[in-house]
Amino acid sequence: MSTMADSLTETGSLYSAPVGLIYIFNLIVGTGALTMPKAFGEAGWLISIIGVGTLAFMSYLTSTFVIEAMATANAVRRLKRLELLREGQMASMFFSRLGKNIFYISLIVYLYGDLAIYGAAVPKSLRDVVCTFRLNGSHGDENFTRKLTDSDPCWPNVKSVSRLQAYRIFLAVFTVTLGPFVFFNIQKTKYLQIFTTLMRWLAFSMMISLSIIYLVNGHGQGKPKVADITKVPNLFGVCVYSFMCHHSLPSLATPIKNKSRLFSLFAFDYLLILGFYCVLSFTGIFTFPNDCLKDLYTLDFQRDNECHHQMLPITNIAFIQYYLALFPVFTLSTNFPIIGVTLRNNLKTLFHKEGRSYRWFVDRLVFPLAALIPPIIIAFITDNIQFLVGITGSFAGSGIQYFVPASLVLLSRRDIKSCLGSVPSSSHMSPFRHKAWIVFVFVWAVMCIMLIAISHLFSWIHY
């Protein structure tokens, strides 16, 4: 009789554990990493290192729940002669109708947040590169503290176009250029993935190397605070978002050839990512003055940024300056249509009724527009990337990273027990197999969301 052992299998191309490690690393490290230096600078170095370490552990813990639920689902699949399933299909298999709807709503809200972040990051990067108006002030002028605002002109000789208007013009161009792809079925090819991965690591390597050289030469201007408890909610959201991978784990973990040490592989990956985030963020907060750090870290490396009156340019090489500033434009633009199509398909699944098919108008127009319009409206209202990342990670991210994995593993154990009479021991069973860990995740998630909601409520009231 089938058990969970060796049940993480799938027909198709397989890859080795090191390749799987790289894929998982690239899946986790994305846009969220660019917002971490500012979040670290605001929350303080002590709270940040405690927070990111804790949230890395929580993310790893719940990722082991997803892997166990996958193994259990495949074992039950064989017992019940079902097809191989992804996380959404596991939700349909183990959850009630209400639970399934809650799962898809959480995923959809997260994807909406993702698209809004991308929709704001690309036009903002383009605006900051193209707009040439700069405030007057010289290096060492400590009395010069005003920053560029949305009402400032984009160009010195064109007062009629403000920075906000330029941002919205670029947002419109971005929408018209990439929006139509949401109406079609597209996927990220292997070569496009390799290209964007190389671009990403070139950018990260540049930022870390430039900051280290700047610090070694004694030019660092960052004096981060030790702790600011009021900034913890935003730090939480940014870190949860930055460790998000659970919704895509089944498609990445399944093709790994040797799954006997899958949990060790994931633990090593999480340690690498934790170290990378700390190096990127700590070099940033000690290089740049706290009030100069931008919500997209790549924009701090421009020659004429808002810190030019406080510090020497971090680099005079024009290629590096433009490459880093435009880095989000290239990488996020390739991901936007793919995430849009994923969101569109999840909306179809959420509203689908058995035995009924969608009309052409609804299928080809209503759902793509429903996926595209809301995040663009959000990006039109605000270009605050850190705020969008914090909200997306705090609420929708908590649902996907905490509630869904804990619920899946709890219900999958119940299902396999009903089939076999007991929960079999397996190498794919989470190292945190005691039921107390599941309870802990639920309690942790509820407490975090409540505290963050209260904090945001008070901040909005005072604002």
Buried (B, 14 or more C-beta within 10 A) or exposed (E): EBBBBBBBBBEEEBEEBEEBBBBBBBBBBBBBBBBBBBBBBBBBBEBBBBBBBEBBBBBBBBBBBBBBBBBBBBBBBBBEEEEBBBBBBBBBBBBEEEBBBBBBBBBBBBBBBBBBBBBBBBBBBBBBBEBEBEBEBEEEEEEBEEEBEEEBBBBEEEEEBBBBBBBBBBBBEBBEEBBEBBBEEEEEEEEEEEBBBEBBEBBBEBBBEBBBBBBEEEEBBBEBBEBBEEBBBBBBBBBBBBBBBBBBBBEBBBBBEEBEEBBEBBBBBBEBBBEBBBBBBBBBBBBBBBEBBBBBBBBBBBBEBBBBBBBEBBBEEEEBBBBBBBBBBBBBBBBBBBBBBBBBBBBBBBBEEEEEEBEEEEEEEBBBBBBBEBBBEBBBEEBEBBBBBBBBBBBBBBBBBBBBBBBBBBBBBEBBEEBBEEBBEBBBBBEBBEEEBBEBBBEBBEEBBEBBEEBBEEEEEEE
